[in-house]
């Protein structure tokens, strides 16, 4: 044996929820689980023996939906997370310009602000706010959700965007009272900005990936469903795929990648499929996953598409980024070519559109085990919950979203719609497959914090007392399932990972405390002691 773990509490997450003391690994496969005395007898001269000393082991965490490459890129951008005012944003950017000696004419790129966290006036920044920072640097700052970006006048000049620039279908840029661009771009209109920025090289992309994977390993993550192909302006998906392949060959890919392919153009998707790419193309390190599509935006930015107007802005129902006809056609193309779909739908209207397209596609080309799903699925109603169940659609949920969203849902959609939103327990009770994730870099990918929010329905400050919509709390077991077996199910890999069973991949996490048997409020403070990927210890908290 290569690695043996002994004297622990190994929660296998198998169907019987068995627990053992020890586990043996050869190469990257679990050979045996059992009692310590039984497993230690398998030791050879070269075996690494890891004494758990009573610590807990669970399967490697699987973040079902995130943006790994965008997170890696965010590490190189100015961090605006936690800014509490437009002045605070300005001060951070000024410091960055000074500390990094950014020369005049170079782009200033920041992300992570959220106007709902501002003290006083809770509005989007504008070009004029950013002009106060600099007229010599083009500046862009992305909202935390990624669905809104703001630029200054220098950036508008370089991008050649004026009052005469046509608006974009499925998006919008704001105008001031004189009809001039305010510098605020929403949904598809953000492409006017990002589409004109320089793209990184393959080596730069690989560096971003390695940085991201390092940080995720520290949080016990060994698998991700990640949306990377549209991360940069050139839209060159071959470059992203090649970067992952080269990392694998260089033994630097310490993560199992299930690529959620954002290809919203039907002609481009046809070309993608003609090249042989489709769901499950690849190997145990990198696989092509579902076609990723965006129908709407975010609740915080009021761009999530709703059936009825927003309660706190009755002039809008949000934004749909694609028509029903276009959605029907591209979902049908994917389904008929054995491509799974994962459709971003936050508002109820977006989900109704997604289900209509799925139903049409499956009626034309029935597939018993399609594993189509909706990413986020936040503002649901009883009918939508039933349609999830009837279609056997996967619900990609992000428990960590509660940290912010519980504070705004009532304002955005009112009490009645609030009651049936973020209804994860209702989903589990209906046997709807759930898969938990973070949408990082929108929110943290720290899984222990995600599990905490799933089971307490509180934010990281412990609010509200008793939890928000407490009848929707998940059990610890249900939450861990969502971050392990649930993620494996999404990628059709529940037979090789997601639980700690003989013959499965040796992806494991060692935790400092037993999250199944401590106060729920303490789960967020549990540490990852070590992360094991394919039998290799890729992180150890020494």
C-alpha positions in Angstrom: 0.0 0.0 0.0 1.1 3.6 -0.7 -0.9 5.3 2.1 -2.8 4.1 5.1 -4.9 6.3 7.4 -5.6 4.8 10.9 -7.3 5.6 14.2 -9.9 7.9 12.7 -13.6 8.4 12.1 -14.1 7.8 8.4 -17.5 8.9 7.1 -17.7 7.1 3.8 -21.0 8.7 2.6 -21.8 5.4 1.0 -25.5 4.4 0.6 -25.5 2.8 4.1 -23.6 5.7 5.6 -21.0 3.3 7.0 -18.2 4.7 9.2 -14.8 3.0 9.6 -11.5 3.6 11.5 -9.0 3.2 8.7 -8.5 3.2 5.0 -5.8 1.9 2.6 -4.8 3.4 -0.7 -2.7 2.0 -3.6 -1.8 4.3 -6.5 -4.9 6.6 -6.6 -7.5 4.0 -5.6 -9.1 3.1 -2.3 -8.2 -0.6 -1.7 -9.9 -1.3 1.6 -11.7 0.4 4.5 -12.1 -1.2 7.9 -10.7 -1.4 11.4 -7.3 0.0 12.2 -5.9 -3.4 13.1 -7.2 -4.9 9.9 -5.8 -2.1 7.7 -2.4 -1.7 9.4 -1.7 -5.3 8.5 -1.5 -4.2 4.8 1.5 -2.0 5.5 4.6 -2.6 3.5 8.1 -1.0 3.9 7.2 1.9 1.6 3.8 2.7 3.0 3.1 6.1 4.5 1.1 5.7 7.7 -1.0 8.6 8.8 -2.3 8.5 12.3 -5.6 10.4 12.4 -5.7 10.4 16.2 -9.5 10.4 16.2 -9.9 13.0 13.5 -12.7 12.9 10.9 -12.3 12.0 7.2 -14.9 12.7 4.6 -14.8 12.4 0.8 -13.0 15.2 -1.1 -15.3 18.1 -1.5 -16.9 18.8 -4.9 -17.9 22.4 -5.7 -20.6 21.8 -8.3 -20.5 25.3 -9.8 -17.8 27.9 -9.8 -15.4 29.8 -12.1 -12.0 28.5 -11.3 -10.1 30.5 -13.9 -12.0 33.7 -13.0 -11.1 33.1 -9.4 -7.4 32.7 -10.4 -7.7 35.9 -12.5 -9.4 37.7 -9.6 -6.2 37.2 -7.5 -4.5 39.5 -10.0 -7.3 42.1 -9.9 -7.8 44.8 -7.2 -9.9 43.2 -4.4 -13.0 45.3 -3.8 -14.7 42.7 -1.6 -16.0 44.2 1.6 -15.8 47.9 0.4 -18.5 49.8 2.3 -18.9 52.9 0.1 -17.9 54.4 -3.2 -15.2 56.4 -1.3 -13.9 53.1 0.0 -13.6 51.7 -3.5 -11.8 54.9 -4.6 -9.3 54.7 -1.8 -8.5 51.0 -2.4 -7.9 51.7 -6.1 -5.7 54.8 -5.4 -3.6 52.7 -3.0 -3.2 50.0 -5.6 -2.1 52.4 -8.3 0.5 53.8 -5.9 1.7 50.5 -4.4 1.9 48.7 -7.8 3.3 51.8 -9.6 0.6 51.4 -12.3 1.6 53.8 -15.1 -0.7 56.2 -16.9 -2.6 54.5 -19.7 -2.6 51.0 -18.1 -5.9 49.4 -17.3 -7.0 49.3 -13.6 -9.1 46.2 -13.1 -11.0 45.5 -9.9 -13.9 43.4 -8.7 -16.0 42.4 -5.8 -18.0 45.5 -4.7 -21.7 45.2 -3.7 -23.8 48.3 -3.3 -26.0 46.6 -0.7 -23.1 46.6 1.7 -22.5 50.4 1.3 -23.2 52.6 4.2 -25.5 55.5 3.4 -26.4 55.7 -0.3 -26.7 52.2 -1.8 -26.2 52.9 -5.5 -24.0 51.7 -8.3 -20.8 53.7 -8.9 -20.7 55.7 -12.2 -18.1 56.8 -14.6 -18.0 60.2 -12.8 -17.2 58.5 -9.4 -14.3 56.6 -11.1 -13.2 59.8 -12.9 -12.4 61.2 -9.5 -9.8 58.5 -9.1 -8.1 59.1 -12.4 -8.6 60.4 -15.8 -5.3 59.0 -17.0 -6.0 55.4 -16.3 -8.9 53.4 -17.9 -10.7 51.9 -14.9 -13.2 49.0 -14.7 -14.7 47.5 -11.6 -16.9 44.4 -11.6 -19.8 43.9 -9.2 -19.4 40.8 -7.0 -22.0 38.9 -9.0 -20.2 39.5 -12.3 -23.3 40.7 -14.0 -22.5 44.4 -13.8 -19.4 46.3 -14.6 -18.6 50.1 -14.3 -16.0 52.0 -16.2 -14.6 55.5 -16.2 -14.5 58.1 -19.0 -11.0 57.1 -20.1 -12.2 53.5 -20.5 -15.3 54.7 -22.5 -12.9 56.7 -24.7 -10.6 53.7 -25.4 -13.6 51.4 -25.9 -15.2 54.0 -28.3 -18.5 53.8 -26.5 -20.7 56.9 -26.8 -24.3 57.9 -26.7 -24.5 56.7 -30.3 -23.4 53.2 -29.5 -26.3 50.8 -30.1 -27.7 48.9 -27.0 -27.1 45.2 -26.8 -29.7 42.5 -26.9 -30.0 40.8 -23.5 -28.2 43.6 -21.8 -28.1 47.3 -21.3 -25.8 50.2 -20.5 -27.1 53.1 -18.5 -27.4 56.7 -19.8 -27.5 60.0 -17.9 -30.0 62.8 -18.3 -28.1 64.1 -21.3 -28.1 60.7 -23.0 -24.4 60.0 -22.3 -23.2 56.6 -21.1 -23.0 56.5 -17.3 -20.4 53.8 -17.4 -22.7 51.1 -16.0 -23.0 48.0 -18.1 -25.5 45.2 -17.3 -25.6 41.5 -18.4 -24.7 41.0 -22.1 -23.6 44.6 -22.4 -20.6 43.8 -20.2 -19.2 42.2 -23.3 -18.7 45.7 -24.7 -16.1 46.1 -22.0 -14.5 42.7 -21.4 -14.6 41.9 -25.2 -12.0 44.6 -25.8 -9.5 43.8 -23.1 -6.3 42.0 -23.9 -6.4 38.2 -23.3 -3.8 36.3 -21.4 -1.4 33.7 -22.8 -1.6 30.0 -22.1 1.2 30.2 -19.6 -0.6 33.1 -17.8 -3.8 31.0 -17.8 -2.0 28.1 -16.3 -0.5 30.2 -13.6 -4.0 31.5 -12.7 -5.3 27.9 -12.6 -2.4 26.7 -10.4 -3.0 29.6 -7.9 -6.7 28.8 -7.8 -6.2 25.1 -7.3 -3.7 25.7 -4.5 -6.3 27.8 -2.6 -9.1 25.3 -3.2 -7.0 22.3 -2.0 -6.6 24.3 1.2 -10.3 24.2 1.6 -10.6 20.4 1.0 -11.8 20.7 -2.6 -10.7 17.9 -5.0 -13.3 18.3 -7.7 -15.1 21.2 -9.3 -17.7 21.9 -11.9 -16.3 25.1 -13.5 -17.3 27.6 -16.1 -14.0 28.7 -17.7 -14.4 28.8 -21.5 -15.7 32.3 -21.7 -13.5 33.8 -19.0 -11.6 36.0 -21.4 -12.4 38.3 -24.3 -11.0 36.1 -27.1 -13.4 33.3 -26.3 -10.7 30.8 -27.3 -12.0 27.6 -25.6 -9.2 25.6 -27.2 -6.7 27.6 -25.2 -8.4 26.9 -21.9 -8.7 23.2 -22.7 -5.1 23.0 -23.7 -4.0 24.8 -20.5 -5.7 22.1 -18.4 -4.2 19.3 -20.5 -0.7 20.7 -20.1 -1.2 21.1 -16.4 -2.2 17.4 -16.2 0.9 16.4 -18.2 3.1 18.5 -15.9 1.5 16.8 -12.9 0.2 20.2 -11.7 -3.5 19.5 -12.0 -4.4 18.6 -8.4 -8.1 18.9 -9.1 -10.7 17.0 -11.1 -12.3 19.4 -13.6 -15.8 19.1 -15.0 -15.9 21.9 -17.5 -19.2 23.7 -17.8 -19.0 25.0 -21.4 -20.4 28.5 -21.8 -21.1 28.5 -25.5 -24.2 30.6 -26.1 -23.9 30.8 -29.9 -25.5 27.9 -31.7 -23.1 28.0 -34.6 -20.2 27.9 -32.3 -21.7 25.0 -30.4 -22.2 23.1 -33.6 -18.5 23.6 -34.3 -17.6 22.5 -30.8 -19.6 19.3 -31.2 -18.2 18.6 -34.7 -14.7 18.6 -33.1 -15.8 15.7 -30.9 -16.4 17.6 -27.7 -19.4 16.6 -25.7 -20.3 15.6 -22.2 -17.8 13.1 -20.7 -15.1 13.7 -23.3 -11.9 13.5 -21.3 -10.5 11.5 -18.4 -10.6 11.4 -14.6 -8.6 14.7 -14.4 -10.4 16.8 -17.0 -13.8 16.2 -18.6 -16.1 18.2 -20.8 -19.3 18.6 -18.8 -22.6 20.3 -19.7 -23.4 23.2 -22.1 -23.6 26.2 -19.8 -26.2 28.8 -20.7 -27.2 32.1 -19.1 -30.8 33.2 -19.1 -30.8 36.0 -16.6 -28.6 37.9 -14.1 -28.5 38.3 -10.3 -31.0 39.2 -7.6 -28.7 41.8 -6.1 -28.3 43.7 -9.4 -32.1 43.3 -10.1 -31.2 41.6 -13.4 -32.7 38.2 -12.4 -35.7 37.6 -14.6 -39.0 37.5 -12.7 -42.5 36.7 -13.8 -43.8 39.7 -11.8 -42.0 43.0 -11.2 -39.5 43.5 -8.4 -41.2 44.6 -5.2 -38.6 47.3 -4.6 -38.5 48.5 -8.2 -41.8 47.9 -9.9 -40.4 49.3 -13.2 -38.4 46.2 -13.9 -38.8 42.4 -14.1 -35.1 41.9 -14.6 -33.3 41.0 -17.9 -33.5 37.9 -20.1 -30.3 37.5 -22.0 -31.7 35.1 -24.6 -35.1 34.6 -26.3 -37.2 31.4 -25.8 -36.8 30.5 -29.4 -33.0 30.8 -29.2 -32.9 28.9 -26.0 -35.1 26.1 -27.4 -32.9 25.7 -30.4 -29.6 25.5 -28.5 -30.9 23.2 -25.8 -32.3 20.9 -28.5 -28.9 20.8 -30.3 -27.1 19.9 -27.1 -29.6 17.3 -26.0 -29.7 15.6 -29.4 -25.9 15.4 -29.3 -25.6 13.9 -25.9 -24.6 17.1 -24.1 -26.0 17.7 -20.7 -27.1 21.3 -20.0 -26.6 23.5 -16.9 -28.7 26.6 -17.3 -28.2 29.7 -15.1 -31.6 30.6 -13.8 -32.0 32.8 -10.7 -35.4 34.3 -11.3 -38.7 32.3 -11.7 -39.2 33.5 -15.3 -35.7 32.2 -16.2 -36.5 28.8 -14.7 -39.8 28.6 -16.5 -38.0 29.3 -19.8 -35.3 26.7 -19.0 -37.9 24.0 -18.2 -39.8 24.8 -21.4 -36.7 24.3 -23.5 -35.7 21.1 -21.6 -39.2 19.6 -22.0 -39.3 20.4 -25.7 -35.8 18.9 -26.3 -36.6 15.7 -24.3 -39.9 15.3 -26.0 -38.1 15.3 -29.3 -35.1 13.1 -28.1 -36.1 11.4 -24.9 -33.2 10.5 -22.5 -33.9 8.7 -19.3 -30.7 9.8 -17.6 -30.2 13.3 -19.1 -29.0 15.0 -15.9 -29.9 18.5 -17.2 -30.1 21.1 -14.4 -30.5 24.6 -13.4 -27.7 26.6 -11.7 -28.8 28.8 -8.7 -32.6 28.2 -8.9 -33.3 30.8 -6.3 -36.7 32.4 -6.7 -38.8 29.3 -7.1 -42.5 28.7 -6.6 -44.4 25.4 -5.8 -45.0 24.8 -9.5 -41.3 25.1 -10.3 -40.4 22.8 -7.5 -42.7 20.2 -8.9 -41.2 20.6 -12.4 -37.8 20.0 -11.0 -39.1 16.7 -9.6 -41.0 15.7 -12.7 -38.1 16.3 -15.0 -35.5 14.8 -12.6 -33.5 18.0 -13.1 -30.5 18.7 -11.0 -30.6 21.8 -8.7 -27.2 23.4 -8.5 -27.5 25.3 -5.2 -25.1 27.7 -3.4 -25.7 27.6 0.4 -23.1 30.4 0.9 -25.4 32.8 -1.0 -27.5 33.1 2.1 -24.7 35.1 3.7 -25.9 38.1 1.6 -29.1 37.1 0.0 -31.3 36.6 3.1 -31.0 40.3 3.8 -32.4 41.4 0.4 -34.9 38.7 -0.7 -37.9 40.2 1.1 -37.2 43.6 -0.4 -36.6 42.3 -3.9 -39.5 39.9 -4.2 -41.9 40.4 -1.2 -43.1 38.0 1.5 -45.1 35.6 -0.7 -42.4 34.9 -3.2 -39.8 34.8 -0.4 -41.5 31.8 1.3 -40.9 29.5 -1.7 -37.4 30.7 -2.5 -34.1 29.0 -1.7 -36.2 26.0 -0.7 -33.5 23.4 -0.5 -35.2 21.2 2.1 -38.3 21.1 -0.1 -36.1 20.0 -2.9 -34.5 17.2 -0.9 -37.9 16.1 0.3 -39.1 15.8 -3.3 -36.0 13.7 -4.1 -34.7 16.4 -6.4 -30.9 15.9 -6.9 -29.0 18.7 -5.3 -25.3 19.6 -5.9 -23.8 22.3 -3.7 -21.3 24.9 -4.9 -20.1 28.4 -4.4 -20.2 30.3 -7.7 -16.7 31.6 -6.7 -15.4 34.2 -7.1 -18.9 35.6 -6.4 -18.7 34.1 -2.9 -16.1 32.1 -0.9 -15.5 28.4 -1.8 -14.8 27.6 1.8 -17.0 24.4 2.0 -17.3 24.4 5.8 -18.9 27.8 5.7 -21.2 26.6 3.0 -22.2 23.6 5.1 -22.8 25.9 8.1 -25.1 28.1 6.1 -27.0 25.2 4.7 -27.7 23.7 8.1 -28.2 26.9 10.1 -29.8 29.2 7.5 -27.7 32.0 9.1 -25.0 34.3 7.7 -21.5 34.1 9.0 -22.3 36.7 11.7 -25.0 34.3 13.1 -28.0 36.2 11.8 -30.9 36.0 11.8 -31.5 34.3 15.1 -33.0 30.9 14.5 -32.2 31.0 10.8 -33.9 32.5 7.7 -36.8 30.3 6.6 -35.7 27.7 9.2 -38.0 25.0 7.8 -35.6 24.9 4.8 -32.5 23.9 6.9 -30.6 20.9 5.6 -29.1 18.3 7.9 -25.4 18.1 8.1 -25.5 14.7 6.2 -27.7 16.3 3.5 -25.3 19.2 3.1 -22.2 17.0 3.0 -24.0 14.8 0.4 -24.5 18.0 -1.7 -20.8 18.7 -1.6 -19.7 15.1 -2.3 -22.0 12.5 -3.8 -24.2 15.2 -5.3 -21.3 16.7 -7.2 -20.2 13.3 -8.4 -23.7 12.6 -9.7 -23.7 15.8 -11.7 -20.7 14.5 -13.7 -21.9 11.0 -14.1 -19.0 9.9 -11.8 -20.8 8.6 -8.7 -19.3 5.2 -9.5 -15.7 6.4 -9.2 -15.9 9.2 -6.6 -18.0 11.1 -4.1 -17.9 8.4 -1.4 -15.0 6.5 0.3 -15.5 3.0 -1.0 -13.2 0.3 -2.2 -12.4 0.8 -5.9 -13.1 4.5 -5.9 -10.6 7.4 -6.3 -8.7 8.2 -3.1 -9.9 11.9 -2.8 -10.4 12.7 0.9 -10.5 15.5 3.4 -9.3 15.4 7.1 -11.2 17.7 9.4 -10.1 19.2 12.7 -13.5 18.4 14.3 -16.5 16.0 13.8 -19.0 18.2 11.9 -21.6 15.6 12.4 -21.4 15.8 16.2 -20.7 19.4 17.1 -22.9 22.5 17.6 -24.1 23.6 14.1 -22.9 27.2 14.8 -19.3 25.9 15.1 -19.2 24.2 11.7 -17.9 27.3 10.0 -14.9 27.4 12.3 -13.7 23.8 11.6 -10.4 23.6 9.8 -9.2 21.4 7.0 -6.2 19.5 8.4 -5.2 17.8 5.2 -6.5 17.3 1.6 -5.7 14.0 -0.2 -6.1 13.9 -4.0 -5.7 10.6 -5.7 -3.8 9.2 -2.7 -1.4 12.2 -2.6 -1.4 14.7 0.3 -1.7 18.0 -1.6 -2.4 20.2 1.4 -1.5 19.7 5.1 -2.2 22.3 7.7 1.0 22.0 9.8 
